[in-house]
Amino acid sequence: MEETLCNVEFLKNNNTYIARVQSDLGGMREYRSSSFEEVLEQVIIDLQEEFETAM
């Protein structure tokens, strides 16, 4: 059986990249940067910390 752990949405608004992350544990949060790699790194670190503490 599959279970959704989180939803991640990446957007670009002019020169700003936006990541929206929603999960049961962390709720809704948003990250912004002019660098896509920086936004992606922020999302990865946040989700790693969130799911490591949940176990």
N, C-alpha and C positions, 0 to 999 in steps of 0.2 A: 504494500500500500504506500502511495506517495503522500508526502506531507510538505506543504510549502513552508520553508523556513524564513524566507525574506523575499522582498521585492526590491529590485534595484532599477532605477531609471536614470539614463544619462541624457543630458540635453546640452545644446550649445545656443547661447544667446549673445549675438555679436561676437566679442572676443572672450567671453566667459563660458567656461564649462561648468555644468551643474550636475551633481549626482544627488538623487533623492533615494533614500534607503528607508524601508519600513519593515519592521519585524515585531513579533509579539514581545520579545524581551526588551528591545531598545526603543520601540515606538517609531515615530517618523522623525528623520533628521535630514539635513541638507548640507552639502559641501560645495564650495565655489572656489574656482581658481582660473587663472588665465592659461594654465597648463593642464592638459588632459591627464598626463602621467601623474601629476600631483594629486588631482582629484581621485584617480583610480587608487593610488597608494593610500590615501586617507580612508577610502572605503574598505580596502583590504585589511588595513590595520584595525579599524573599528570592528569589522565583522569577526576577525580572528580573536580579538579580545572578548567580544561578546559571547562567542560560542565556546571559547576555552573556559570561561567562568561558569557557563551553564552546565557543564558536564560534571 
